[in-house]
Amino acid sequence: MRDKTVCPFFRKDEDICDVGCEYMSNHDIKTIITYCTDKYDQCIKYGELSERFPGMLPKEAAFQSHTNGMNKEKIMANESQNLSLQDTTANPAPLGLLGFGMTTVLLNLHNAGFFPLDAMILGMGIFYGGLGQILVGIMEWKKNNTFGATAFTSYGLFWLTLVALILLPKTGVVEASSPFAMGCYLSMWGLFSAFLFLGTFRLSRALQVVFGSLVLLFALLAAADFTGNHALKVIAGYEGIFCGLSAFYTGLAQVMNEVFDREVAPLGAVVIKK
């Protein structure tokens, strides 16, 4: 058993210095290993707190070596490996799926001929389908979900670019895109979606339906622009309604399953397991 001098603020008061108190982040672990014992006087936080609380004195703490000759850093590194860091943030995917699904349904109701393109669709495209999905993509990135971050951020930007393609020509700054150019635009998004569809085979059946129908939607819309066939656009509209509703269902199913802590709305088993 050997004594080590420990920072007087370590595990003292969470409001003063939360290192070592309750939840411990990766940054906390690194700080503890580097500064909190012996070298605490080199810590910037200690310098600030020692000026505010000059009466606080270092305290002695016992560190027992598990192996003869093991230094303090190795001891604390071993102890840090036993810490369990749990992600307690909410699942952002349902928000993204609902934003995508609802906006897709409304746009394709227009494509199917139910009502003209208006401010309602553009507003949904900018905010719920566009900015909403981008926000979800950022949250998925924070949760280390590459697929979710790529998909939601990309489709959020898709909605913003689509709105821009509709509105920019009305300003007189640029000309409207030709049908051939729009066909190329939609084809690229279809190709992108096809690769993401392959990734869903490691996810749920419900997501396979969403992405599979989305690939078909982009293919039909691109074909309609390349050929000028209005009937294809109407067919794409009905198919897009199905695609949007499948995303809407998947998003709500995830919410309900988490709320009830059991599968109340089936999402389907994974096809290719790890």
C-alpha positions, -999 to +999 in steps of 0.1 A: +000+000+000+014+034-009+000+069-003-004+094-031-013+131-028-047+137-045-062+169-057-083+185-029-111+191-054-113+155-067-148+140-060-154+169-036-183+189-051-199+183-086-208+220-088-171+230-084-153+202-102-173+173-115-143+151-123-148+118-105-184+126-095-211+102-107-210+100-145-174+098-159-167+107-195-137+097-215-124+132-208-128+127-171-108+094-172-080+111-191-079+140-167-078+116-137-049+096-151-030+127-161-035+152-133-057+142-103-029+125-084+006+140-078+004+163-109-028+181-100-009+214-096-003+213-134-041+211-140-057+244-153-089+237-134-069+232-102-052+266-108-085+283-111-101+266-081-071+271-058-074+309-063-112+307-055-107+284-025-073+290-010-080+271+021-084+237+004-054+214+011-043+183-007-055+150+008-038+116+010-053+086-007-042+050-008-035+033-041-028-004-039-005-018-065-018-050-081+017-057-095+050-049-080+065-019-098+033-009-115+032+029-117+002+051-108-008+057-144-011+020-151-031+014-119-056+041-128-057+030-164-067-005-153-093+008-130-108+030-157-113+000-179-138-013-154-159+018-157-192+014-176-201+044-198-237+041-209-253+062-237-285+076-222-295+098-251-327+092-270-330+074-304-332+102-330-341+078-359-379+080-355-378+118-359-358+115-391-381+088-405-412+107-397-398+139-413-388+120-444-421+100-445-446+128-440-428+151-465-425+123-491-462+115-488-472+152-493-449+157-523-461+126-540-498+134-534-489+163-557-471+140-582-502+118-583-523+148-592-543+154-560-532+191-556-507+215-571-472+223-558-477+250-531-462+266-500-473+237-478-450+212-496-421+236-498-424+245-461-424+208-451-394+203-475-374+231-459-381+225-422-393+189-414-379+171-443-348+192-447-335+208-415-352+182-393-334+153-410-301+172-410-304+176-372-312+139-368-281+131-390-259+152-366-274+134-336-268+100-353-232+111-359-229+118-321-241+083-314-215+069-338-241+056-363-224+060-397-254+047-417-279+069-399-257+100-401-251+095-438-287+087-447-305+114-426-281+142-434-281+134-471-318+132-475-322+164-454-300+181-479-319+165-507-351+182-496-333+216-493-318+212-528-351+202-543-368+233-528-339+254-541-343+239-576-380+249-575-376+284-560-343+297-575-356+300-611-385+321-598-360+347-586-346+352-621-311+345-610-308+312-627-328+293-653-349+263-644-333+229-648-341+210-680-360+177-678-328+159-688-309+176-660-336+167-635-335+131-647-297+131-640-303+146-606-329+120-596-308+092-611-278+101-588-301+101-558-315+067-569-280+053-572-271+067-537-303+051-523-295+018-539-263+015-520-280+024-488-306-002-495-279-028-495-270-016-460-305-022-447-299-060-450-281-056-417-310-036-403-347-043-402-372-056-428-392-023-424-361-002-434-356-025-464-391-017-476-385+021-471-352+021-490-363-004-516-394+016-525-373+048-524-350+034-551-380+025-572-394+060-567-363+078-579-361+054-609-397+062-619-393+100-614-360+100-634-377+079-662-406+104-663-382+133-667-361+115-694-391+105-714-415+133-707-442+106-699-467+122-675-482+088-667-449+076-653-449+106-630-484+098-617-474+062-611-443+075-593-466+096-572-486+066-560-455+046-554-440+076-535-471+077-512-464+041-503-427+048-497-435+078-474-461+058-455-436+029-450-411+054-435-440+070-414-449+035-400-413+026-393-407+058-373-439+054-353-432+017-347-398+025-332-414+051-309-442+027-297-418-002-292-395+019-270-425+034-251-440+000-243-406-017-240-417-045-262-426-051-299-461-037-303-455-028-340-433-053-359-403-041-378-391-075-391-360-095-384-325-087-397-317-106-429-279-107-426-269-111-390-235-103-375 
